[in-house]
Amino acid sequence: MSVLIVTGTSTDVGKTIVTASLAAAARAAGRTVAVCKPAQTGVAPGDPGDLAEIARLSGVTRTLELARYPDPLAPDTAARRCGAPLLTMADTVAGIESLADADLTLVEGAGGLLVRLGDFTLLDLAQKSGAPVLVVAAAGLGTLNHSELTTRTLAAAGVPCAGLVIGSWPAAPDLACECNRDDLSAVTGVDVVGSIPEGVSGWSAERFAANAAGWFHPDWSARRLG
């Protein structure tokens, strides 16, 4: 089993759509894919969460959500507010290992790298599992600082960074976006390995799956996904 952890430089940068894109691209390459979302927040019991969107767009049917809390907050805070037990590292590792029969298991975090999922962060999980981390970044102002902070933290912890992906590339990029696309690799020392066009979450599953592989660098895809 190959595991790839997906984090973001902050919330709402496109982690779920990037995860769906990775899953669709890997499936197009003939690999079996499973997706784990350790902690889902801001979604009521029984309502569709991030995994439902990933499954709809990518066609992946093997998904696992370990904890769900109704408030749209960091998972540890949301758990305390509703009186639920905190998610543990042991339960999360066991959940990921239960998907070991898939060729590729994608693990989507919540918020950024150091957000507490329970009694641990996504960085702790990456250290424990030895899995590389793919960083989803915004396109506009602020992304250089956020991206360098995230990649420096990974490097300091000895966790391999699998690359940067721009989570939503605008149809009409402004000057900041255009400059950031060139500068992200320079300031972080990490390759930008993909870019997802804005608005693709509204596409049909067929159109999404047919185009997803083209949003990542082919050499990177061959190593990580195919």
SULPEHU-V234464 format. One record per residue. N is the residue number from 1. RES is the residue in one letter. SS is DSSP state (hx for helix, st for strand, lp for the rest). PSI is psi in whole degrees, -180 to 180 (999 if undefined). NEAR is the number of other ideal C-beta (glycine too) atoms within 10 Angstrom. Layout:
N;RES;SS;PSI;NEAR + N;RES;SS;PSI;NEAR
This chain:
1;M;lp;136;14 + 2;S;st;133;14 + 3;V;st;134;21 + 4;L;st;123;19 + 5;I;st;135;24 + 6;V;st;120;24 + 7;T;st;175;28 + 8;G;st;165;29 + 9;T;lp;-16;25 + 10;S;lp;-171;18 + 11;T;lp;157;13 + 12;D;lp;37;11 + 13;V;lp;-3;25 + 14;G;lp;22;24 + 15;K;hx;-43;26 + 16;T;hx;-43;24 + 17;I;hx;-36;26 + 18;V;hx;-43;29 + 19;T;hx;-43;28 + 20;A;hx;-39;31 + 21;S;hx;-42;28 + 22;L;hx;-45;30 + 23;A;hx;-45;27 + 24;A;hx;-41;25 + 25;A;hx;-41;24 + 26;A;hx;-40;26 + 27;R;hx;-37;21 + 28;A;hx;-27;19 + 29;A;lp;2;15 + 30;G;lp;11;8 + 31;R;lp;148;15 + 32;T;lp;140;15 + 33;V;st;139;25 + 34;A;st;152;23 + 35;V;st;131;28 + 36;C;st;130;22 + 37;K;st;97;25 + 38;P;st;-46;25 + 39;A;st;124;26 + 40;Q;st;128;21 + 41;T;st;161;24 + 42;G;lp;17;15 + 43;V;lp;130;18 + 44;A;lp;155;9 + 45;P;lp;134;7 + 46;G;lp;-16;6 + 47;D;lp;153;11 + 48;P;lp;134;10 + 49;G;lp;-158;17 + 50;D;hx;-37;22 + 51;L;hx;-34;21 + 52;A;hx;-40;15 + 53;E;hx;-41;15 + 54;I;hx;-44;26 + 55;A;hx;-41;18 + 56;R;hx;-44;15 + 57;L;hx;-36;24 + 58;S;hx;-22;26 + 59;G;lp;1;17 + 60;V;lp;134;24 + 61;T;lp;-14;9 + 62;R;st;100;16 + 63;T;st;156;20 + 64;L;st;121;16 + 65;E;st;129;17 + 66;L;st;-28;19 + 67;A;st;147;23 + 68;R;st;134;21 + 69;Y;st;141;25 + 70;P;lp;-31;16 + 71;D;lp;140;15 + 72;P;lp;71;10 + 73;L;lp;176;18 + 74;A;lp;141;20 + 75;P;hx;-41;26 + 76;D;hx;-40;21 + 77;T;hx;-43;13 + 78;A;hx;-37;21 + 79;A;hx;-46;24 + 80;R;hx;-38;15 + 81;R;hx;-33;12 + 82;C;hx;5;11 + 83;G;lp;18;6 + 84;A;lp;153;15 + 85;P;lp;148;11 + 86;L;lp;142;16 + 87;L;lp;141;22 + 88;T;lp;157;15 + 89;M;hx;-44;17 + 90;A;hx;-44;11 + 91;D;hx;-37;15 + 92;T;hx;-46;25 + 93;V;hx;-42;15 + 94;A;hx;-38;11 + 95;G;hx;-44;19 + 96;I;hx;-42;23 + 97;E;hx;-25;12 + 98;S;lp;-13;13 + 99;L;lp;16;21 + 100;A;lp;-17;10 + 101;D;lp;-10;10 + 102;A;lp;148;18 + 103;D;lp;-39;16 + 104;L;st;129;23 + 105;T;st;123;26 + 106;L;st;135;28 + 107;V;st;113;26 + 108;E;st;125;26 + 109;G;st;-169;26 + 110;A;st;128;26 + 111;G;st;-135;23 + 112;G;st;-173;23 + 113;L;lp;-34;24 + 114;L;lp;10;15 + 115;V;lp;136;22 + 116;R;st;119;19 + 117;L;lp;-21;26 + 118;G;lp;-112;22 + 119;D;lp;24;15 + 120;F;lp;166;20 + 121;T;st;171;22 + 122;L;hx;-32;27 + 123;L;hx;-43;22 + 124;D;hx;-43;19 + 125;L;hx;-41;24 + 126;A;hx;-41;24 + 127;Q;hx;-43;15 + 128;K;hx;-42;14 + 129;S;hx;-19;18 + 130;G;lp;15;10 + 131;A;lp;146;20 + 132;P;st;159;17 + 133;V;st;127;25 + 134;L;st;131;25 + 135;V;st;123;30 + 136;V;st;127;28 + 137;A;st;154;29 + 138;A;lp;166;21 + 139;A;lp;-30;23 + 140;G;lp;-162;14 + 141;L;lp;139;13 + 142;G;lp;-17;13 + 143;T;hx;-28;24 + 144;L;hx;-45;19 + 145;N;hx;-49;11 + 146;H;hx;-41;17 + 147;S;hx;-40;27 + 148;E;hx;-38;16 + 149;L;hx;-43;15 + 150;T;hx;-47;26 + 151;T;hx;-33;24 + 152;R;hx;-39;13 + 153;T;hx;-43;17 + 154;L;hx;-47;23 + 155;A;hx;-42;14 + 156;A;hx;-29;9 + 157;A;lp;-2;14 + 158;G;lp;24;9 + 159;V;lp;126;23 + 160;P;lp;135;11 + 161;C;st;125;21 + 162;A;st;-5;21 + 163;G;st;176;20 + 164;L;st;141;24 + 165;V;st;131;28 + 166;I;st;118;29 + 167;G;st;-23;26 + 168;S;st;101;21 + 169;W;st;120;19 + 170;P;lp;151;13 + 171;A;lp;-30;7 + 172;A;lp;79;6 + 173;P;lp;141;16 + 174;D;lp;-176;12 + 175;L;hx;-41;8 + 176;A;hx;-45;15 + 177;C;hx;-46;17 + 178;E;hx;-42;11 + 179;C;hx;-40;13 + 180;N;hx;-36;23 + 181;R;hx;-36;16 + 182;D;hx;-34;9 + 183;D;hx;-21;15 + 184;L;hx;-47;22 + 185;S;hx;-38;15 + 186;A;hx;-41;8 + 187;V;hx;-25;14 + 188;T;hx;-22;23 + 189;G;lp;15;11 + 190;V;lp;137;21 + 191;D;lp;141;15 + 192;V;st;112;21 + 193;V;st;-1;21 + 194;G;st;164;24 + 195;S;st;125;18 + 196;I;st;125;23 + 197;P;st;143;15 + 198;E;lp;149;17 + 199;G;lp;-3;12 + 200;V;hx;-15;19 + 201;S;hx;-20;15 + 202;G;hx;0;8 + 203;W;lp;163;15 + 204;S;lp;158;10 + 205;A;hx;-39;14 + 206;E;hx;-46;9 + 207;R;hx;-42;12 + 208;F;hx;-51;20 + 209;A;hx;-34;20 + 210;A;hx;-23;13 + 211;N;hx;-16;17 + 212;A;hx;-42;28 + 213;A;hx;-30;19 + 214;G;hx;-7;13 + 215;W;hx;-2;22 + 216;F;st;153;22 + 217;H;lp;130;16 + 218;P;hx;-37;10 + 219;D;hx;-40;10 + 220;W;hx;-45;17 + 221;S;hx;-42;21 + 222;A;hx;-37;11 + 223;R;hx;-43;11 + 224;R;hx;-31;20 + 225;L;lp;-29;25 + 226;G;lp;999;16
